[in-house]
Amino acid sequence: MNITYTNLFRFFFALVDFLAINIIHLALLLNLNRVHGNNSQNYTILFIVINIAWMGCAYITGLYINDQFFNFERFAKRTVQAFALFITTILLFLFLYNVNYSRLFVSLNIIGIGAALLFSRIVFISGVTYFGKQERFNKRIVLLGYNELSKQLVNYFSTNSKSISIEGYFEDYQNINELSVFPILGNRDECVSYAIAHNVKEIYSTISPEKHSYVYELAQTAEKNMIRFKFVPDFRMFVNRNIHVDIVESIPILSFRSEPLEDIVASSKKRVFDVFFSLFIIVFLLSWLVPLLAILIKLNSRGPIFFVQSRSGKDNKEFKCFKFRTLTVNTDSDSKQVTRDDNRFTKLGKFLRKTSLDELPQFFNVLLGDMSVVGPRPHMLKHTEDYSRILDEYMIRHFVKPGVTGWAQVNGFRGEIKEQDQLRKRIEHDIWYLENWSLWLDLRIIFLTFYVTFKGDKNAF
């Protein structure tokens, strides 16, 4: 989907939702004042909390950070998740704040917001469905060339673009060896004249202009008649996946992926954030938690307070990773994966792992520069060696620093790996993170980490 339209939808739905939330609250507040004469500032506080809570819940669930707004199922699912989290947050606030708010006011507020969300989504889906059926909103296209690339493109448009109407192909008849789902409308040289006569808006050419110079002439004729002409280069002989294109002095450079952290400004932002965040955790949390847990660990079992293990870092460089010790001292720690019912757990260790408190010393690794707050989780050296043999893409995760928490972890892919698919999903999430990094994504993952930890993670043990 075009990024301009994506941003428009993000802004539109954020604006509509916030307007609905505020109008409903103010309308109920005015009615409450009229009936009860209640002008307490507590309702103003509730008004602020509701807005902040919705902002946080929408951000955590990625409600407005959705590149596929026309994926109705995903949009509806995220709306339900955001609303459920919102209700939980408001109820938690009411419980902790301990103010005697009107139950009717709170109930009507929540019901009204839920109804507004439901109504706006129904209107959106109905509108998209209606306009998608209107011919004037459909964009007619044709394809120049009938080959595997053009068939792949047609399959994509047919599946994902409701506003595109595919007329068919143009191919010289002597080149056609099979029947087509969409019709062959004529020879290649008839493409533009057909487009002019039938109000076609775009022509997609899968014919190489370097080998067929007449394609440039067709493109010029099309543009003179206000028809967009688009070239579809075939890079499949070089790569068989999505690629990223950089332009350097008009020279296209292809790579397998976009890596935002390759930019010095972006990597500097991330490092500054890591330093300040780790210092905050060390000064205000670990300064008193380390001595406390040190005493408890010593009382619970024999052995050191910290567990220090060599792990794989950025560019696969080895570093010493710090954790609170959760297992009895053993000789298998560098080779044997921890399992759910592992008999090496100490009593305190089970609690530390379940709550992820054992990972907190890794903020010292962050401060030292070996790790980041957010990134792929670091694996022991043996696992790196073993997993790299299983998946060709495994080593890609080492293009960035490992993290205390990560995108894979907040999406449920943490803990023991029993099947290859579990490993594949974890690596897919790690690679998606390094391809889509932003500071906002890091903040979102941190919020989700707190949320998942508070809710309880079934894979944490």
C-alpha positions in Angstrom: 0.0 0.0 0.0 1.2 3.5 -0.8 2.9 5.0 2.2 1.0 8.3 1.8 -2.3 6.5 2.1 -1.0 4.4 4.9 -0.1 7.5 6.9 -3.4 9.1 6.0 -5.3 6.1 7.4 -3.2 6.1 10.6 -3.9 9.8 11.2 -7.6 9.4 10.3 -8.3 6.6 12.7 -6.2 8.0 15.5 -8.1 11.3 15.1 -11.5 9.6 15.0 -10.8 7.4 18.0 -9.5 10.3 20.1 -12.4 12.5 19.2 -14.9 9.8 20.0 -13.2 9.0 23.4 -13.2 12.7 24.4 -16.7 13.6 23.1 -18.2 10.6 24.9 -16.4 11.4 28.2 -17.3 15.1 28.1 -20.9 14.4 27.2 -21.3 12.0 30.1 -19.5 14.5 32.4 -21.8 17.3 31.5 -24.8 15.0 32.1 -23.3 13.9 35.5 -22.8 17.6 36.5 -26.4 18.4 35.5 -27.8 15.5 37.5 -25.5 15.4 40.5 -23.8 18.8 40.4 -20.4 16.9 40.6 -17.6 19.2 39.5 -14.8 17.2 41.2 -11.3 17.4 39.7 -11.2 13.6 40.1 -13.2 13.4 36.8 -10.7 15.6 35.1 -7.9 13.3 36.3 -9.9 10.3 34.9 -10.3 12.2 31.6 -6.5 12.6 31.3 -5.9 9.0 32.3 -8.3 7.7 29.7 -6.5 9.6 27.0 -3.1 8.5 28.1 -4.2 4.9 28.6 -5.7 4.7 25.1 -2.5 6.2 23.6 -0.4 3.6 25.4 -2.7 0.7 24.6 -2.9 1.7 20.9 0.9 2.0 20.7 1.6 -1.3 22.5 -0.8 -3.3 20.2 0.4 -1.4 17.1 -3.2 -0.3 16.3 -2.1 2.7 14.2 1.3 1.2 13.2 -0.3 -1.0 10.6 0.9 -1.1 7.0 -2.1 -3.1 5.8 -5.2 -1.3 6.8 -7.1 -3.1 4.2 -6.4 -6.4 6.0 -9.7 -6.2 7.9 -9.0 -9.2 10.0 -5.7 -7.9 11.4 -7.1 -4.4 11.9 -10.1 -5.8 13.8 -7.9 -8.1 15.9 -5.6 -5.2 17.0 -8.7 -3.0 17.8 -10.0 -5.7 20.1 -6.6 -6.2 21.7 -6.2 -2.4 22.3 -9.7 -2.1 23.7 -9.2 -5.1 26.1 -5.9 -3.7 27.3 -7.5 -0.3 27.7 -10.3 -1.6 29.9 -7.8 -3.5 32.0 -5.7 -0.3 32.4 -8.7 1.8 33.4 -10.0 -0.8 35.9 -6.5 -1.0 37.4 -6.3 2.7 37.8 -9.8 2.9 39.5 -8.7 0.2 41.9 -5.3 1.8 42.7 -6.6 5.4 42.8 -9.4 4.4 45.2 -11.8 7.3 44.3 -15.5 6.7 44.5 -16.3 7.4 40.8 -19.9 6.9 39.6 -20.2 3.3 38.4 -22.8 4.3 35.9 -20.4 7.0 34.5 -17.5 4.6 34.1 -19.7 1.8 32.7 -21.3 4.1 30.1 -17.9 5.6 29.2 -16.4 2.1 28.5 -19.5 1.0 26.6 -19.7 4.2 24.6 -16.0 4.0 23.6 -16.4 0.3 22.6 -19.5 1.2 20.5 -17.7 4.1 18.8 -14.8 1.9 17.9 -17.1 -0.8 16.5 -19.1 1.8 14.6 -16.1 3.5 13.0 -14.7 0.1 11.9 -18.0 -1.0 10.4 -18.3 2.3 8.5 -14.7 1.9 7.3 -15.2 -1.6 6.1 -18.5 -0.8 4.5 -17.1 2.2 2.8 -14.1 0.4 1.4 -16.4 -2.4 0.1 -18.8 0.0 -1.5 -16.2 2.2 -3.2 -14.3 -0.9 -4.3 -17.3 -1.9 -6.3 -17.6 1.5 -8.0 -16.0 1.5 -11.4 -14.8 5.1 -11.2 -12.7 4.1 -8.2 -11.2 1.1 -9.9 -7.9 1.5 -11.7 -7.6 -0.4 -14.9 -4.3 -1.8 -15.8 -2.8 -4.0 -18.6 0.5 -5.9 -18.7 3.0 -5.8 -21.5 4.4 -9.3 -21.8 3.1 -12.7 -20.9 5.7 -14.5 -18.8 6.3 -15.9 -15.3 7.0 -12.4 -13.9 3.8 -10.9 -15.3 1.7 -13.8 -14.1 3.3 -13.4 -10.6 2.4 -9.7 -10.6 -1.2 -10.4 -11.7 -1.6 -13.0 -9.0 -0.4 -10.4 -6.4 -2.8 -7.7 -7.7 -5.7 -10.1 -7.8 -5.2 -11.2 -4.2 -4.2 -7.9 -2.5 -5.5 -4.9 -4.5 -9.2 -4.6 -4.5 -9.1 -1.3 -6.4 -7.2 -2.6 -9.4 -9.0 -4.1 -12.3 -6.8 -6.2 -14.6 -7.8 -6.1 -18.2 -5.3 -8.6 -19.5 -1.9 -9.1 -21.3 -0.3 -7.9 -24.5 2.0 -10.5 -26.1 3.0 -11.5 -29.6 0.9 -14.5 -30.4 3.8 -16.6 -31.6 5.2 -16.4 -28.0 2.1 -17.9 -26.3 2.3 -21.5 -25.5 -0.5 -21.8 -22.9 -4.0 -20.6 -22.0 -4.1 -17.5 -19.7 -6.5 -16.8 -16.8 -6.7 -13.2 -18.1 -7.1 -12.7 -21.8 -4.3 -11.9 -24.3 -5.7 -8.7 -25.7 -3.4 -8.3 -28.6 0.2 -8.1 -29.8 2.7 -6.0 -27.9 2.6 -3.0 -30.3 -1.2 -2.7 -29.7 -0.8 -2.1 -26.0 -0.9 1.7 -25.9 -3.7 2.1 -28.4 -5.8 -0.3 -26.4 -5.0 1.6 -23.2 -6.1 4.9 -24.8 -9.3 3.5 -26.2 -10.4 1.7 -22.9 -9.4 4.2 -20.3 -6.5 2.1 -18.9 -4.6 4.1 -16.3 -1.4 2.1 -16.0 0.8 -0.2 -18.1 3.2 -2.6 -16.4 6.0 -3.8 -18.7 7.8 -7.0 -18.0 9.6 -6.7 -21.4 13.3 -5.7 -21.0 13.8 -2.3 -22.8 17.5 -3.0 -23.3 16.6 -6.0 -25.5 13.5 -4.4 -27.1 14.1 -0.7 -27.8 10.5 -0.2 -29.0 9.4 -0.4 -25.4 10.8 3.1 -24.8 8.7 4.4 -27.7 5.6 2.8 -26.2 6.4 4.4 -22.8 6.7 7.8 -24.4 3.5 7.5 -26.3 1.7 6.3 -23.1 2.9 9.3 -21.1 1.8 11.7 -23.8 -1.7 10.3 -23.3 -1.6 10.6 -19.5 -1.1 6.8 -19.1 1.5 5.8 -16.5 4.1 3.3 -17.9 5.9 1.2 -15.3 8.9 -1.0 -15.9 9.1 -4.3 -13.9 12.7 -5.5 -13.9 13.3 -9.2 -13.4 15.9 -9.7 -10.7 15.0 -13.3 -10.0 18.1 -14.6 -11.7 20.1 -12.9 -9.0 17.8 -13.2 -6.0 14.6 -15.1 -5.2 13.3 -12.9 -2.3 12.4 -9.3 -1.6 15.3 -6.9 -2.2 16.2 -3.4 -1.1 17.3 -0.8 -3.7 19.6 2.1 -2.8 20.4 4.8 -5.4 23.9 6.2 -5.5 24.5 8.9 -8.1 21.7 7.4 -10.2 23.3 3.9 -9.9 20.9 1.3 -8.4 22.5 -0.9 -5.8 20.6 -4.1 -4.8 20.8 -5.7 -1.4 18.8 -8.4 0.4 17.4 -6.0 3.0 17.2 -2.5 4.4 19.2 -2.1 7.6 18.4 1.2 9.3 21.1 0.7 11.9 23.8 0.9 9.2 23.2 4.6 9.3 25.6 6.3 11.7 22.9 8.7 13.0 20.5 5.9 13.7 23.1 3.7 15.4 24.2 6.7 17.5 20.6 7.4 18.6 20.3 3.7 19.7 23.6 3.8 21.6 22.7 7.0 23.4 19.3 5.5 24.4 21.0 2.3 25.6 23.5 4.2 27.8 20.8 6.4 29.5 18.3 3.5 29.9 20.9 1.1 31.3 22.3 3.8 33.7 18.7 4.4 34.9 18.2 0.7 35.6 21.6 0.3 37.3 21.3 3.4 39.5 17.6 3.1 40.5 17.1 -0.6 40.5 20.2 -2.7 40.5 21.9 -0.6 43.1 19.7 -2.1 45.8 18.4 -5.2 44.0 21.9 -6.8 43.4 22.9 -6.8 47.2 19.4 -8.2 48.1 19.5 -10.9 45.5 23.1 -11.7 46.2 22.2 -12.5 49.8 19.2 -14.6 48.8 21.2 -16.5 46.1 24.0 -17.3 48.6 21.5 -18.5 51.2 19.6 -20.6 48.6 22.5 -22.6 47.1 26.3 -22.8 47.0 28.1 -21.1 44.2 28.7 -17.6 42.7 26.1 -14.8 42.6 26.4 -14.2 38.9 26.5 -16.7 36.1 28.9 -15.5 33.4 28.8 -17.2 30.0 30.5 -16.6 26.6 27.8 -15.7 24.1 27.7 -14.6 20.4 27.5 -10.8 19.9 27.4 -8.5 17.0 29.4 -9.8 14.0 29.5 -13.1 15.9 32.1 -11.7 18.3 32.3 -13.5 21.6 31.5 -11.6 24.8 30.9 -12.4 28.5 27.1 -12.2 29.3 26.1 -11.6 32.9 23.1 -13.1 34.6 22.0 -13.9 38.2 22.7 -17.6 38.8 19.6 -19.7 38.7 21.0 -23.2 38.4 23.1 -25.3 40.7 26.8 -25.3 39.7 27.2 -27.8 36.9 29.5 -28.8 34.1 26.8 -28.7 31.4 25.9 -25.0 31.4 27.8 -24.3 28.2 26.4 -27.2 26.2 23.0 -28.2 27.6 19.8 -26.1 26.9 17.7 -25.3 30.0 14.4 -27.1 29.8 11.1 -26.5 31.6 11.5 -29.3 34.2 15.3 -28.9 34.5 16.6 -30.5 37.7 19.4 -28.0 37.8 17.1 -25.2 38.9 17.5 -23.8 42.4 14.3 -22.9 44.2 15.1 -19.2 44.0 16.3 -19.7 40.4 12.8 -20.8 39.2 11.3 -17.5 40.5 14.1 -15.4 39.0 13.7 -17.0 35.6 9.9 -16.9 35.6 10.0 -13.1 36.3 13.0 -12.5 34.1 14.8 -10.9 37.0 17.8 -13.1 36.2 18.4 -11.1 33.0 18.8 -7.7 34.7 22.6 -7.8 35.1 22.8 -7.7 31.3 22.2 -4.0 31.6 25.9 -3.9 32.6 26.6 -5.5 29.3 24.5 -2.8 27.7 26.5 -0.1 29.4 29.8 -1.7 28.3 28.6 -1.8 24.7 28.4 -5.6 24.2 24.6 -5.6 24.1 21.7 -3.3 23.5 18.4 -2.8 25.5 16.5 -4.3 22.5 17.8 -6.8 20.0 18.0 -10.5 19.2 18.7 -12.5 22.4 22.3 -13.7 22.6 22.8 -17.5 22.4 25.5 -19.6 23.8 28.4 -20.3 21.4 27.4 -24.0 20.9 23.9 -23.0 20.0 25.2 -20.5 17.5 27.3 -23.2 15.9 24.5 -25.7 15.9 21.7 -23.4 14.7 23.8 -21.9 11.9 23.9 -25.4 10.4 20.2 -25.8 10.5 19.1 -22.4 9.1 21.1 -20.5 6.4 19.5 -17.2 7.6 20.6 -17.7 11.3 23.8 -15.7 11.2 21.9 -12.6 9.9 20.7 -11.9 13.4 24.3 -11.1 14.3 24.4 -7.9 12.1 23.1 -6.0 15.2 23.9 -6.2 18.9 22.1 -8.7 21.0 19.4 -7.4 23.4 18.1 -7.8 26.9 14.7 -8.1 25.3 13.7 -8.5 21.7 10.9 -8.6 19.1 10.9 -12.4 19.0 10.6 -12.6 22.8 7.6 -10.2 23.1 5.9 -12.2 20.4 6.1 -15.5 22.3 9.3 -17.0 20.7 11.5 -17.4 23.7 12.7 -20.3 25.9 13.5 -23.9 24.9 13.7 -24.7 21.2 12.4 -28.2 20.5 11.4 -28.0 16.9 13.0 -26.4 13.8 9.9 -24.3 13.2 10.3 -22.6 16.6 13.9 -21.6 15.7 12.7 -20.4 12.2 10.0 -18.2 13.7 12.5 -16.7 16.2 15.0 -15.9 13.5 12.3 -14.5 11.2 11.3 -12.1 14.0 15.0 -11.2 14.7 15.6 -10.4 11.0 12.3 -8.4 10.8 13.6 -6.3 13.7 16.9 -5.4 12.1 15.2 -4.6 8.8 12.5 -2.3 10.5 14.4 -0.8 13.4 13.3 2.6 14.8 13.6 4.2 18.2 9.8 4.0 18.5 9.9 0.2 17.8 12.5 -0.2 20.6 10.1 1.7 23.0 7.2 -0.4 21.9 9.2 -3.6 22.6 10.2 -2.3 26.0 6.5 -1.5 26.8 5.5 -5.0 25.6 8.2 -6.6 27.7 6.7 -5.0 30.8 3.2 -6.0 29.7 4.1 -9.6 28.9 6.1 -10.0 32.2 3.3 -8.5 34.2 0.7 -10.8 32.4 2.9 -13.8 32.7 4.7 -15.6 29.9 4.1 -19.3 29.5 7.5 -19.7 27.8 9.3 -18.1 30.7 10.8 -20.8 33.0 
